């Protein structure tokens, strides 16, 4: 009953937390220079559009009436909370708002176009990170201070020290045929080839695999050291505790003590990162997507920020906020499944 009450409270707290996050970000973007009003005025003046009028040209002057009309068009003439309420309720978290950059499409339509790409990228990278790092961390813990442990730690830290985007650029140079005389194994950019629609199912799978191999590799390496060492240190800590010695003293084998008791308890810190399972479609690094020109959610959010496309940016923010908050509750559920002794009663 205590746990049920706790989870109900956590679900109810999602609402004020979400409102707090979005109100703060909505307020900040109102004061960021270079917004849609300023961009429209610059376009009318012929600045940054390839159209340059002389200093005495009529296009260089914008009347106050024209400015008010532009502000009214973008809704900036309304009070802050009225604009926020329209964004939150009428426009459904801004999903129904037309994009400033692509007026013929709503924020949701643009997000939906990139959703599948980011979902494949995110799920693949997320699962590979855990499927590789957890067994590797266990193996390192059971062979602590061995040659394998020390050598693998060197490899892990070298990989962790290299920024993911730098590794991506190096891999593109070495394996994508950008430098004459080097290997041309993987496609240089994109999510699939131009003739993708004409391929068989097996051909489509292979084509996506070849396009996603290098960016997913860069993403996994970025999380490699943290997850591996967290798993290793957590298991070593559990093995050193009294209950493991008690199991062995009562005639149980060390393997039974590790796999039957220590392993389960060592997963508790790892479960924290599982909150990201609901936001895997946004897990791809923005920079990695930019390096490999992947049309995913990370790249869309970057384009929205740079282009001051507030409806798209706020739509992505709303979606990630909700899924992130629900993901934290999911982590708490995992804690209970891993260790039923855990309770959430307030002290």
C-alpha positions as CSV (number, residue, x, y, z in Angstrom):
1,X,0.0,0.0,0.0
2,X,2.9,2.4,0.8
3,X,4.4,1.7,-2.6
4,X,1.1,2.3,-4.4
5,X,0.6,5.6,-2.5
6,X,4.2,6.6,-3.5
7,X,3.7,5.9,-7.2
8,X,0.4,7.8,-7.2
9,X,2.1,10.8,-5.7
10,X,4.9,10.5,-8.2
11,X,2.4,10.4,-11.1
12,X,0.6,13.5,-9.7
13,X,3.9,15.3,-9.3
14,X,4.5,14.9,-13.1
15,X,1.9,17.6,-13.8
16,X,3.4,20.5,-11.7
17,X,7.0,19.4,-12.7
18,X,6.1,19.4,-16.4
19,X,4.4,22.8,-16.1
20,X,7.4,24.2,-14.2
21,X,9.9,23.0,-16.9
22,X,7.8,24.3,-19.8
23,X,6.9,27.6,-18.2
24,X,10.6,28.3,-17.5
25,X,11.7,27.4,-21.1
26,X,8.7,29.3,-22.6
27,X,9.7,32.3,-20.6
28,X,13.4,32.1,-21.6
29,X,12.7,31.9,-25.4
30,X,10.7,35.1,-25.2
31,X,13.8,37.0,-24.4
32,X,16.3,35.2,-26.7
33,X,17.5,37.7,-29.4
34,X,17.0,36.8,-33.0
35,X,13.4,35.4,-32.6
36,X,10.8,35.2,-35.3
37,X,9.8,38.8,-35.0
38,X,13.4,40.0,-35.4
39,X,14.0,37.6,-38.3
40,X,10.8,38.8,-40.1
41,X,11.9,42.4,-39.7
42,X,15.4,41.6,-41.0
43,X,13.9,39.9,-44.0
44,X,11.8,42.9,-44.7
45,X,14.9,45.1,-44.5
46,X,16.7,42.7,-46.9
47,X,19.3,41.7,-44.3
48,X,20.6,38.1,-44.5
49,X,18.4,37.2,-47.5
50,X,20.7,38.1,-50.4
51,X,18.6,41.3,-50.9
52,X,20.4,44.4,-50.1
53,X,18.8,47.8,-50.3
54,X,20.7,51.1,-50.2
55,X,20.9,53.1,-47.0
56,X,18.3,55.4,-48.3
57,X,16.0,52.7,-49.6
58,X,12.4,52.5,-48.4
59,X,12.8,48.9,-47.5
60,X,15.3,49.8,-44.8
61,X,12.6,51.4,-42.6
62,X,10.0,49.5,-40.7
63,X,7.1,51.4,-39.2
64,X,5.7,50.7,-35.7
65,X,2.5,49.5,-37.3
66,X,4.3,46.9,-39.3
67,X,6.2,45.8,-36.3
68,X,2.9,45.4,-34.3
69,X,1.4,43.4,-37.2
70,X,4.4,41.0,-37.2
71,X,4.1,40.6,-33.4
72,X,0.4,40.0,-33.7
73,X,1.0,37.3,-36.4
74,X,3.4,35.4,-34.2
75,X,1.3,36.0,-31.1
76,X,3.9,38.1,-29.3
77,X,1.4,40.9,-28.7
78,X,-0.4,38.8,-26.1
79,X,0.4,38.5,-22.4
80,X,2.8,35.8,-21.5
81,X,0.5,33.5,-19.6
82,X,-2.2,33.8,-22.3
83,X,0.4,32.7,-24.9
84,X,1.5,29.8,-22.7
85,X,-2.1,28.7,-22.1
86,X,-2.8,28.7,-25.8
87,X,0.4,26.7,-26.4
88,X,-0.4,24.2,-23.6
89,X,-4.1,23.6,-24.2
90,X,-5.3,24.9,-27.5
91,X,-2.2,23.9,-29.5
92,X,-1.7,20.7,-27.5
93,X,1.8,21.4,-26.2
94,X,2.5,23.3,-29.4
95,X,2.1,20.1,-31.6
96,X,-0.7,21.8,-33.6
97,X,1.3,25.0,-34.2
98,X,2.8,25.5,-37.7
99,X,6.5,25.6,-37.8
100,X,8.1,29.0,-38.4
101,X,10.7,27.4,-40.7
102,X,8.2,25.2,-42.6
103,X,4.8,27.0,-42.4
104,X,3.0,24.2,-44.2
105,X,3.8,21.6,-41.5
106,X,2.9,21.5,-37.8
107,X,5.5,20.8,-35.1
108,X,4.0,17.3,-34.7
109,X,4.3,16.5,-38.4
110,X,8.0,17.4,-38.4
111,X,8.6,15.4,-35.2
112,X,6.7,12.4,-36.7
113,X,8.9,12.4,-39.8
114,X,12.0,12.0,-37.7
115,X,10.5,9.7,-35.1
116,X,11.2,6.3,-36.7
117,X,14.8,7.2,-37.5
118,X,15.6,8.3,-34.0
119,X,13.7,5.3,-32.5
120,X,15.8,2.8,-34.5
121,X,19.0,4.7,-33.6
122,X,18.0,5.2,-29.9
123,X,16.8,1.6,-29.2
124,X,19.8,0.1,-30.9
125,X,22.3,2.2,-29.1
126,X,20.5,1.9,-25.8
127,X,20.3,-1.9,-25.9
128,X,23.8,-2.4,-27.2
129,X,25.2,-0.2,-24.4
130,X,23.6,-2.4,-21.7
131,X,24.1,-5.8,-23.5
132,X,27.8,-5.1,-23.8
133,X,28.6,-3.1,-20.7
134,X,26.8,-5.3,-18.1
135,X,28.5,-8.6,-19.1
136,X,31.8,-6.8,-19.5
137,X,31.5,-5.1,-16.0
138,X,30.7,-8.5,-14.4
139,X,33.6,-10.2,-16.1
140,X,35.9,-7.4,-14.9
141,X,34.6,-7.6,-11.4
142,X,35.1,-11.4,-11.2
143,X,38.7,-10.9,-12.5
144,X,39.5,-7.8,-10.6
145,X,43.2,-6.7,-11.0
146,X,43.9,-9.4,-13.6
147,X,45.6,-8.7,-16.9
148,X,42.2,-8.7,-18.6
149,X,40.8,-6.2,-16.1
150,X,43.7,-3.8,-16.5
151,X,44.0,-4.0,-20.3
152,X,40.3,-3.6,-20.8
153,X,40.3,-0.6,-18.5
154,X,42.9,1.1,-20.7
155,X,40.9,0.5,-23.8
156,X,37.7,1.7,-22.1
157,X,39.2,4.9,-20.9
158,X,41.0,5.7,-24.2
159,X,37.6,5.3,-25.9
160,X,35.9,7.4,-23.3
161,X,38.5,10.2,-23.6
162,X,37.9,10.6,-27.3
163,X,34.8,12.8,-28.0
164,X,32.1,10.9,-29.9
165,X,32.0,13.5,-32.6
166,X,35.8,13.4,-33.1
167,X,35.7,9.6,-33.3
168,X,32.9,9.9,-35.8
169,X,34.9,12.2,-38.0
170,X,37.9,10.0,-37.9
171,X,35.8,6.9,-38.7
172,X,34.3,8.7,-41.6
173,X,37.7,9.6,-42.9
174,X,39.1,6.1,-42.5
175,X,36.1,3.9,-43.5
176,X,33.8,6.0,-45.8
177,X,36.2,6.8,-48.7
178,X,36.5,10.5,-48.0
179,X,40.3,10.1,-48.3
180,X,41.7,8.6,-51.5
181,X,43.5,5.3,-50.8
182,X,41.6,4.4,-47.6
183,X,38.7,2.0,-47.2
184,X,35.3,2.8,-48.6
185,X,33.2,0.4,-46.5
186,X,30.3,2.4,-45.0
187,X,28.1,5.1,-46.5
188,X,29.3,8.6,-45.6
189,X,25.9,10.0,-44.4
190,X,22.2,9.7,-44.1
191,X,19.9,6.9,-42.9
192,X,19.4,5.0,-46.1
193,X,20.5,5.0,-49.7
194,X,18.7,6.8,-52.6
195,X,17.4,3.5,-54.1
196,X,16.2,2.3,-50.7
197,X,12.5,1.9,-51.7
198,X,13.4,-0.5,-54.5
199,X,15.3,-2.9,-52.3
200,X,14.1,-6.2,-50.9
201,X,13.3,-6.5,-47.1
202,X,16.8,-8.1,-46.6
203,X,18.4,-5.4,-48.7
204,X,16.6,-2.6,-46.7
205,X,17.8,-4.1,-43.5
206,X,21.4,-4.4,-44.7
207,X,21.2,-0.8,-46.1
208,X,20.1,0.6,-42.7
209,X,22.6,-1.5,-40.9
210,X,25.5,-0.1,-43.0
211,X,24.3,3.5,-42.5
212,X,23.8,3.1,-38.7
213,X,26.8,1.1,-37.8
214,X,29.3,4.0,-37.3
215,X,27.0,6.4,-35.6
216,X,25.7,3.7,-33.2
217,X,29.3,2.7,-32.5
218,X,30.2,6.3,-31.6
219,X,27.1,6.5,-29.3
220,X,27.9,3.2,-27.5
221,X,31.5,4.2,-26.9
222,X,30.4,7.4,-25.3
223,X,28.5,5.4,-22.6
224,X,30.9,2.6,-22.4
225,X,33.2,3.5,-19.5
226,X,30.4,4.8,-17.2
227,X,28.2,1.8,-17.5
228,X,31.0,-0.8,-17.4
229,X,32.7,0.6,-14.4
230,X,29.4,1.2,-12.6
231,X,28.5,-2.4,-13.1
232,X,32.0,-3.6,-12.0
233,X,32.2,-1.5,-8.9
234,X,28.7,-2.3,-7.8
235,X,29.3,-6.0,-8.1
236,X,32.6,-5.8,-6.3
237,X,30.9,-3.9,-3.5
238,X,28.2,-6.6,-3.2
239,X,30.7,-9.5,-3.2
240,X,32.6,-7.9,-0.3
241,X,29.5,-7.8,1.9
242,X,28.8,-10.1,4.8
243,X,25.8,-11.9,3.3
244,X,28.0,-13.3,0.5
245,X,30.5,-14.7,3.1
246,X,27.5,-16.2,5.0
247,X,26.3,-18.0,1.9
248,X,29.7,-19.5,1.3
249,X,30.2,-20.4,5.0
250,X,26.9,-22.3,4.9
251,X,28.2,-24.5,2.1
252,X,27.0,-22.5,-0.9
253,X,29.3,-22.2,-3.8
254,X,30.9,-18.8,-4.7
255,X,29.1,-18.9,-8.1
256,X,25.7,-19.4,-6.4
257,X,26.5,-16.5,-4.0
258,X,27.4,-14.2,-6.9
259,X,24.6,-15.1,-9.4
260,X,21.9,-15.8,-6.8
261,X,22.4,-12.9,-4.5
262,X,25.2,-10.3,-5.4
263,X,24.3,-9.9,-9.1
264,X,20.7,-9.0,-8.4
265,X,21.6,-6.4,-5.8
266,X,24.4,-4.9,-8.0
267,X,21.8,-4.1,-10.7
268,X,20.2,-1.4,-8.5
269,X,22.5,1.4,-9.6
270,X,22.2,0.3,-13.2
271,X,18.5,0.6,-13.0
272,X,18.8,4.3,-12.6
273,X,19.9,4.6,-16.2
274,X,16.9,2.5,-17.4
275,X,14.8,5.6,-16.9
276,X,16.0,6.6,-20.4
277,X,14.2,3.7,-22.0
278,X,11.2,5.9,-22.6
279,X,13.3,8.6,-24.3
280,X,15.4,6.3,-26.5
281,X,14.1,8.1,-29.6
282,X,15.9,11.2,-28.4
283,X,19.0,9.4,-27.1
284,X,21.1,10.0,-30.2
285,X,23.7,12.7,-29.7
286,X,22.9,15.9,-31.6
287,X,26.5,16.2,-32.6
288,X,26.7,12.6,-33.9
289,X,23.6,13.1,-35.9
290,X,25.1,16.3,-37.3
291,X,28.4,14.5,-38.2
292,X,26.7,11.7,-40.0
293,X,23.8,13.8,-41.3
294,X,21.2,11.6,-39.8
295,X,17.7,13.1,-40.1
296,X,16.8,12.4,-36.5
297,X,15.2,14.1,-33.5
298,X,18.5,15.4,-32.2
299,X,19.3,17.2,-35.5
300,X,15.8,18.5,-35.7
301,X,16.1,20.0,-32.2
302,X,19.4,21.7,-33.1
303,X,17.9,23.1,-36.3
304,X,14.9,24.4,-34.3
305,X,17.2,26.1,-31.8
306,X,19.5,27.7,-34.4
307,X,16.5,28.7,-36.6
308,X,14.5,30.0,-33.6
309,X,11.7,27.6,-34.6
310,X,10.0,27.8,-31.2
311,X,7.0,25.6,-31.9
312,X,9.2,22.7,-33.0
313,X,11.6,23.2,-30.1
314,X,8.9,23.4,-27.5
315,X,7.1,20.4,-28.9
316,X,10.3,18.3,-28.6
317,X,10.9,19.7,-25.1
318,X,7.3,18.8,-24.0
319,X,7.6,15.3,-25.4
320,X,11.0,14.6,-23.8
321,X,10.0,16.1,-20.5
322,X,6.9,13.9,-20.2
323,X,8.7,10.7,-21.2
324,X,11.7,11.6,-19.0
325,X,9.5,12.1,-15.9
326,X,7.6,8.8,-16.6
327,X,11.0,7.1,-17.1
328,X,12.0,8.1,-13.6
329,X,8.9,6.4,-12.2
330,X,9.7,3.4,-14.3
331,X,13.2,3.3,-12.6
332,X,11.5,3.2,-9.2
333,X,9.4,0.3,-10.4
334,X,12.6,-1.5,-11.4
335,X,14.1,-0.9,-7.9
336,X,11.1,-2.7,-6.4
337,X,11.4,-5.6,-8.8
338,X,15.2,-6.0,-8.3
339,X,15.0,-5.6,-4.5
340,X,11.6,-6.1,-2.8
341,X,13.0,-4.9,0.5
342,X,13.1,-1.3,-0.9
343,X,10.3,0.8,0.5
344,X,9.5,4.4,-0.3
345,X,8.1,5.5,3.1
346,X,9.1,9.0,3.9
347,X,11.3,9.3,7.0
